[in-house]
Amino acid sequence: MAEIGKGLDGRGRVTVFHMFTVVFGYTTHHMDERRLGDIGVVGPLTPGVSWQELWRMAAAMNTEGASRDKLARWILLQATRAFVCGSGRIGHYDSRTWKLGPDGHRVRFADAYCNRYGLWTGDLTVAGMASDQVAMRPGLYRM
């Protein structure tokens, strides 16, 4: 896993969901103009919550010493579950502008997982989100 080093932005489908009281955004990025090599993009939208919290959650929900690949797959699975099943989903938008901050982590999978070839995480912003949509949520469990 390497640091992203520069930001990433795009426009497309965005799913907003909450997990363990924090609100996250999930979108995809195409690696080339043929729209092949999709990667998942996930990051917190709740103000004051850093992307590291997402990795901390993944570590807490996996076996001790789990690889970064396994943690990344867990993160992507949670985002995909919100997209497909609506679990914790706050909103789904067909076309929103989004921006992933310059810091974060990326993981390239050896094979496709949840129909993605990798995962990029970082601090995420999504245009048009109201403060009540991204505010911390009550939850049974806190990390």
N, C-alpha and C positions, 0 to 999 in steps of 0.2 A: 504494500500500500504506500502510495506516495502522496505528498501534499499537492494540492491542486495548483497552488502558486499564483494563479490568476482567476479572476471571476468568470462566470458563465452566465449568459442570459438567453432568453428565448421567449417564444409565445406559443401557447398550445394548451392542451387539456391539463387541468390541475385539479387534484383531489385534496381537500382539506379535511383532516381528521384529528381526533384527540386520542391520546394514549397516556395513561398514568398522569392525568391532569394537564399535560402539555399539548398544545395544538401544533400539528406538523403539516407541511405541504408535500405533495408527491406529484412529480411530473416526469417527463422523459425528454431525452436529448438524442438527436440522431447524429451519429459519428461521421456521416458523409451525405452528400447531396442526393444519393439514391434512397435515403431514409432507411439505411441498413445499419446494423450495429447499435441498436438502441441501448442506452444506459438509463437506469433509474436515477432520479435526482430527488433526494429527501432532505428536508431541514426543518428546524423549528420556526414557527411563525410567532409564537408567544414572545412578547417583548421581555428582554432580560434573560432569556434562556439560550444558551450557546449550543452549537452543534455537538459538542463533547457530551452533553447530557444524553443524546440519542445513543451514543456508543456505550455510555455507562448503563443505560437501560438494557441494551443488548447483552452486555456482560453479565448483568444481574439475572437475566432470564435464561442464561445458558450455563453449561457446565464450566466449572473453574478451569481456566487455561484454554478456553475455546479459541480457535484461530480467528484472525481478522476476517478470513473468508466466511467462516461459519457465522460470525456476528453480522457481517454484511448481508448474508442470506436471510438472517432473522429479520433485520431491518426491512429489507425489500419485501419479505413475506407479509409483514404487518401493513406496509403501505399498499400492497396488492390486495390484501384482504379488505382494507377500507374501500378501495376502488371497486372491487368485484362484488363484495357482500354487503357493503355499507356499514361495516363494523366501526363504530365511533365516527362515522362520517358527519361532518358539519356542512360540507358543500362540495359540489362537483361542477366545474366550470369548463365549458368546451374551448374557450379561447381567452386566456389571461396572459398578460405579460408577467414574467418572473425573472428574478435575479438571484444567483447563488454567489455568496461572498467569496473573496479571494483565498480565504483559509478554509481548511477542511480536509477530508480524506477521500480518496477514491480507491476502489477495489475492482480489479478486472477478474471476472470469473473464467475458469478454464473452459466452461461450456455454458450454454444458456440456462438461466435460472429465472423462473417467473417470466419467461420470454424476454429477459434482459441479459446483456453480456457484461454488465458491470453496474456499480453503484457509486455515485458521487454524493457525498454529504457535505453540508456546510450551513452557514447562516443564510436562510432563504427569506426573500420578500416576494410577495405576490401583489400586484397592483389591484386596487379596488377593494381590499379587505377592510372591513370596519373593525374598530377596536374591540367590540363585543364578540366578534367572530374569532379573534385570535387570543382572547383573554384566557387565563388559566381556568380550567374546568374542575368542578368537584369530582372526586373519584373515590372508589372504595380502597384503592391501593395507591400509595405514593412511593416513588423510588428514592 
